[in-house]
Amino acid sequence: MATLFVPYLLTSCASNDDDDTELTENCIITGFTLGQLKRSMYMKTTAGMDSIYSTSFSGSVFPMTINQHTLTIENQDSLPTRTRLDKVLTTVTFDGVLLWRKAQLSEEDDTAWTTYSNKDSLDLSQPLHFRVYSATGLSSRTYTVKLNVHQQDGDSTTWHNLGSVEALSQVQNRKLMLWGDSMYILGRKTDGTMLCLRRSEQLTDDWAPQPVTGAEKAVPGTLQMMNSSLYMSTTDGRILTSTDALNWTEDPLPAMDGLTLVGASDDYLYALCDRKLYRGADTTWTEERLDDSSENLPTEELNSVLFTLPSEARCLMLVGSRKPTDTTATIWTKSWAQDEETQEGWMYYTLNEANKYPCPMLKGLCIEYYDGGLQALGGRSRDGRYAAMDSIFHSSDYGIAWKTYDGNDMPVDSELRTQAQSATYFSTTVDRDNYLWVLVDQNVWRGRINRLGFLRDDK
């Protein structure tokens, strides 16, 4: 068949001229579907030896995009790592007569073309050419087929050790945050002065100390972000505010003895004082409505997370410990639809035996919204069940059940785990590229579940 069509190879369906021409011969690929694909998997035996086995999956769930302008065919959503491409079955829908060959061969070498059959097992580890001829052999199109495969395992985590920050050796009560396009660490030195370190989120520079004014009595651990401003409470119950993390002034909200800033929504600040929870805006604090005893409000290891529920409602979660003997974290939430924040009260997640997976009370407990749910990590658990950074706990139901990842998608780097064993201070934040930043005493780490870094076309 290839020999029959040789005299006609100089005639193409598509003109190279800019003028549009109406095709008179049908020679087009309209569909391309992958069949069953094999994937090599790795595991350890009970004896600790490495083992390799194969699994299979349907390639049809990875659509192939046919670009009729560039005459290319490829999958936009990459195949899983370690997918074997040496023997691939395909189903091609076309109008005409279809041939194929390796793409690296020269255009003049027409003896290498093979008639296509959907029973052929093709080696697609390298791109292939598919040429479709019209029934008369007078017209043709040549497509290039390429399969994209992830180079990283989507269900695993890559950690980066960003080094130790010597300037933090004399710093207490520190807080790590993303502000603008930079990462900041705010902390109080043992001499009482404030320290601010800043570096690029994209790691183009190193941590640089920045001068801080007006924050002499601020408590860095209370740092909150609301719209374009930052807020911290002080040891004497005042609220400080800043727009650059460096220059702080007193906010109009009135001071209250013992007040601790614990959270912020898009429009309000939230603070604890004398076992009461307050909402603040402008110059007024308003006591919040609780559905349970205020004695169940947390008072230490405080965390707050603001996120959006699938219903599009906003939710603010407050997590911490009621007393030093608590072995599970105390959780309160408040959720509201648009413009209804002031009308909604707080709901207490009652601790009971029905919940088999409560959030463990960890030293330096850190809570973040990550991977479509909530993350909990920190030092050694109070009940001794978990060592420092032994696991990262994930809650996909927004705070009710906390489990380690299925398949251990986010294992903690062994060096990070070692550093955490003797650590006193923990702080975390999440950047715009889905990296989880972890500050353990002076050591800074950045990790990400690989699939959260994959480019996706969700249109």
ABEGO torsion letter per residue (X at the ends): XAAAAAAAAABBABBABABBBBBABBBBBABBBBBBBBBBBBBBBAAGBBBBBBBBBBAAABBBBBBAAAGBBBBABBBBBGBBAABBBBBBBBBEBBBBBBAABBAABAAABBBBBAABBBBAABBBBBBBBBAAGABBBBBBBBBBBBABBAABBBBBBAEBBAAAAABBGBBBBBBEABBBBBBBBAAGBBBBBBBBAAGABBBBBBBBBGAAABBAAABBBBEABBBBBBAAGBBBBBAAGABBBBBABBBBBGBBBABBBAABBBBBBGGBBBBBBEABBBBBBBABBAAABBABGBBBBBBBBAAGBBBBBBBEBABAABABBBBBBBBBBBGAAAABBBBBBBBBAABABBBBBBBGBBBBBBGGBBBBBEBBBAAGABBBGABBBBBAAGGABBBBBBGGABBBBAAAAAAAAABABBBBBBBAAGBBBBBBEABBBBBBBAAAABBBBAX
